[in-house]
Amino acid sequence: MKFTIERAHFLKTLSHVQSIVEKRNTIPVLSNVRIEAKGNSINFKATDMDIEITEIVEANVFEEGATTAPAHMLYDI
């Protein structure tokens, strides 16, 4: 997966998505945000098992793919 996105758009979207992710979680993957680059957009998704949030942002996608990453750590970078 390879893409470029404006930092401001990335942080705004990530702040919305990470708001439902708990810092301490009994299921570790629930602390992550799923990032999928496809077409000309990036799909950010997170859940706490009660609520799910998805945000789609336009970006330059060079290689499609998907991964998960710790939401709070990614936001703090």
C-alpha positions as CSV (number, residue, x, y, z in Angstrom):
1,M,0.0,0.0,0.0
2,K,1.3,3.4,-1.0
3,F,-0.5,6.7,-1.0
4,T,-0.1,10.4,-0.3
5,I,-2.5,12.6,1.6
6,E,-2.4,16.1,3.0
7,R,-1.3,16.0,6.6
8,A,-4.2,18.2,7.7
9,H,-6.8,15.9,6.1
10,F,-5.1,12.9,7.6
11,L,-5.1,14.2,11.1
12,K,-8.6,15.5,11.0
13,T,-9.9,12.2,9.8
14,L,-7.8,10.2,12.2
15,S,-9.0,12.4,15.2
16,H,-12.6,11.5,14.3
17,V,-11.9,7.8,14.0
18,Q,-9.7,7.5,17.0
19,S,-12.3,9.2,19.2
20,I,-14.1,5.8,19.6
21,V,-11.0,3.7,20.0
22,E,-10.3,2.9,23.6
23,K,-6.7,3.3,24.8
24,R,-6.9,0.2,27.1
25,N,-8.8,-2.6,25.5
26,T,-9.1,-6.3,26.3
27,I,-9.1,-7.1,22.6
28,P,-5.9,-5.5,21.3
29,V,-7.1,-5.1,17.6
30,L,-9.9,-2.8,18.8
31,S,-7.2,-0.2,19.6
32,N,-6.3,-0.1,15.9
33,V,-7.7,1.8,13.0
34,R,-8.1,0.0,9.7
35,I,-6.7,1.9,6.7
36,E,-7.6,0.8,3.2
37,A,-6.3,2.6,0.1
38,K,-8.4,1.8,-3.0
39,G,-9.1,3.8,-6.1
40,N,-8.5,7.4,-5.4
41,S,-9.5,7.3,-1.7
42,I,-8.5,6.1,1.7
43,N,-11.1,4.4,4.0
44,F,-10.5,4.8,7.7
45,K,-12.5,2.5,10.0
46,A,-12.5,1.9,13.8
47,T,-14.9,0.2,16.3
48,D,-15.3,-0.3,20.0
49,M,-17.8,-3.2,19.3
50,D,-20.8,-0.9,20.1
51,I,-20.1,1.9,17.6
52,E,-18.3,1.8,14.3
53,I,-17.0,4.8,12.5
54,T,-15.9,5.0,8.8
55,E,-14.4,8.1,7.1
56,I,-13.4,8.3,3.4
57,V,-10.8,10.8,2.3
58,E,-9.6,11.5,-1.2
59,A,-5.9,10.8,-1.8
60,N,-3.3,9.9,-4.4
61,V,-3.2,6.1,-4.2
62,F,-0.2,4.5,-5.9
63,E,-0.6,1.0,-4.6
64,E,-3.8,-0.4,-3.2
65,G,-3.9,-2.3,0.0
66,A,-5.1,-2.4,3.6
67,T,-3.6,-2.6,7.1
68,T,-4.3,-1.8,10.7
69,A,-2.3,0.4,13.0
70,P,-2.6,1.6,16.6
71,A,-4.9,4.7,16.3
72,H,-3.5,6.8,19.2
73,M,0.2,6.1,18.3
74,L,-0.5,6.9,14.6
75,Y,-2.2,10.2,15.6
76,D,0.7,11.2,17.9
77,I,3.3,10.9,15.2
